[in-house]
Amino acid sequence: MVLRRADELRLRMASVEALKILKGRMRYSELSPTLGLPPTVLSRYVNGLVIPGLDVAKRIMSVFRAELAREVESRIRRDDVGGVDVTDVTHDPLLLRNVVESQREWFSGLKVDHVMTMESDGIPVAYQFAEALGVRMAVVRKSKKLGIRDFIEARQVFESGAYRYIYLPRKALRRGDYVLLVDDVIRTGTTIRAMSMLCELTRSNVAGVFSIVGFRQALERLREDLRVPVASFLTLDR
């Protein structure tokens, strides 16, 4: 993926912040062989004397993602029926911001006008993406909100065959907008599919899909069905 100059600079700057966080968890003697860089060079990056080049920035972010993945995985709670609870991640703004920032190389290649999510668990994730991208959020509701009269509605169908209607204020999206769909967890993909239907109804475009945790089979089906980039910070097989 070829990054635009501005996106390249953001990634390089983000790698400096990532390196500072890594330095708080690892010694230079540990980071040096991992990154293939002398401690003196790493020190210059951490102290802001030099900004890493693009290739080095990508290397730093790769190590950063691996370290974050260990932290995120330790905070996930699972039940006996396949449910996944990531609130210990989404309710920690600093950790969540770092998770989103670690994906900058991925989302910098997308054209995005809005970030859309379903209330309420996806809202913290959507906020961090909207902040990073400098765009607005569109929040899908499970019931009509008082004070807003004009809604677009779609039917969310669950694997059991049960369904419910979801609602988006008509003015939330414009025709031709490119929309990044995000959620905290993608287990079956029904929420993402329902949001993509709202994009169809508003004549907007799905730019991509992201979740903090995603089940591999559901992610693969979404890639096939939506034909857009689909990613998750952590991917679970079951």
N, C-alpha and C positions, 0 to 999 in steps of 0.2 A: 504494500500500500504506500503510495507516494503522498507525503504530507505537504500541505501548504506551508509557506514560510512562517506565518503567524502560529499555526498549529505546531510546527517544529519547535519554535521558540518556547511555546507553552510547555511542551513535553520536556524540553531541556531544563527549564526552570523547575518544573514539577519534580524532576529527578534530583535536584539539589535538596528540596524539602524531604524527599524520600530518603536520601542519603543521611540527612540529619537525624531522621527517625531511626534508621538502621544503626547509626552510630550510638544511639542511646541504648540499643539492645545488644550490639556486637562490638568487639574491639577492632581496631584497624588491622591487627594481626589476623583476625578472622575474615574481615572483608577483603583484604588485599589479594589473597589467593583466589577467593571466590569471584572477584571482579577482574582479576588479572591486571591490577593497577598498584603501583607502589603506595605505601602509606602517606608519603609526602604529597603525592598528587591528590589522594583522597582528602587530605587535610586542607588543601587549597580549595577544593570544591566546597567542603563543609563551611569554610570560613568566608566563602563568597568572593575569593580572589579570581577564580576562573569558573566559567560555565562549561559543563561537559559538552562534548560534541554529540551529535545525534546517535551514533552507534554506541557510545559509552552510556548515554542517557537511557537507551533501550535496555542495555545490560543491567543498569542499576534498577530500572523499573521491574525487570524480570525477577531479580532477587527480592525486591520489595514485595511483589505480588506473592511470592512463595512464603515469605515471612508473615504477611497478612493472612494468607490462607490458613496457616497453622493457628493463628489467633481466632479467626472467624470459626473455623471448624471446632475449636474447643468451646465455643459459646453456643453451638447449635444444640437444641434439644429435640429428641424424636420420641414418638409414642409407639405403641404396639400395632397401630393400624396404618402406619405410613405417614402420619402427620409430622410436619416439621415446624418448629418454633424458632424464629430468628430474631425475636424481639430484643434479645440481649445485644444484638448487633445493630438493629435499626434504631434502637433507643439510645445509642451511644453516638452522638453527632460527630465527634472527632474521628472515631474508628470508621464510621460510615463515609465520611468525607474522604478519608484515605483510600477506602475501597473503591470509591467512584474515581478518584484521581488516578488510581493505578490502572484504570481502563482508558486513560486519555488517548493512547495510541489507537485504540479500537474506535472510540466514538468521534475522534477528530476527523475520521474519514467519512462521516455521515453528514448529509444535509438535514438539519433539524430546525424546525420553526417552533414546535411545541413538544413538551414532555407530557404524556398522558399516563394516568394510573387510576386504579379503582380504590375508593375509600375502603378501609382506612389504613391498612397495614403498609400499602405501597407508597403512601404520601411522603414519609421521610426519605425514601429512596428517590422519588421523583423530584423532591425539592433539591437534593444535592446535585442531581443531574442538571436541573434547570439552572442552578447557580453556576455550575461549571461551564455550561454551554451559553449562558447569558440569554436564555429564552424563557417564555412563560409556561406555566403548568395548566393542564386541563384535567380536572378531577371528575371521574365518573361516579355517580351516586347510586345507591341501592334503593333510594326512594326520592321522590320529588322534594326539592328544598323549598321551604316557604320563602316567598319574596321573588321567586323566579318563575315566570309563567310559561315561558317558551322552551320546551325541552325536545330533544331527539331521543327516542327510546329504541332499544334493541333487546333481543331475548338471549339470555345466557343459559345454555343447555348443559346440564351436568351429565356425567357418565351414567348415572342411574336412570336418566330420562327425565328427571325433574327439571324444572326451569324457573327462572324469575326474570323480571324485566329490570333493566338498568337504564340510567338516565344521564344525559349530558346536556347542559345548557346550550341552546342553539348557537349562541354567539361565541362559544368557547373556541371553535375552530372555524377557519375560512376555507373555502374551496381552493385546492391546490397546495395547502399547507403540507409540510412533511413532519410526521409525528413519530417520536420515539416512544414505544410502549414499554413501561417498566412495572415490575412487581417485586415483592420481597421473595416469594417462592413461586416457581412454576412446577406444579406436580402433574397436572393433566393438560394444561393449556387452555382450559375453558374460559378463563378470565381474559386471556390475551385474545382469543378468537372473538369474544364478545366485543372487546374494545376495537378490534379490527373492523367489525361490522359497523360500528359507529363511524369509523373513518370512511367506510364506503358510503354511508348515508350522507356524510357531509362533503363528499367528493374530495376528501383529503387523502394523503398517501402515507402508508406505513413505512417509516424510514429504517426501522430496526426494532429489535426486542432485547431487553436485558432483565435479568433477575439476579438477586444475591445468591440464591440457591436454585438450581434447576435439575429436574430428573432427566437423564439422558434421552430416554425414549420420547418424552414429551417435547424436548428441544428439537430433536431430529424431525418429528412430525411437523412442528411449526416451521422449520426451515423449508420443508417440502411444500407445505400448504401456502405459506405467505410469500415465499421466494424473496426473503430479505435477510440481512445479517441477524443472527440470533446468538446471544452469548449469555453466560452466567458466570458469576465470580467463582462459585463452586459447583461442580457437576456431580450428581449422585447417580449411581447405577440403579438403585432401588431404595 
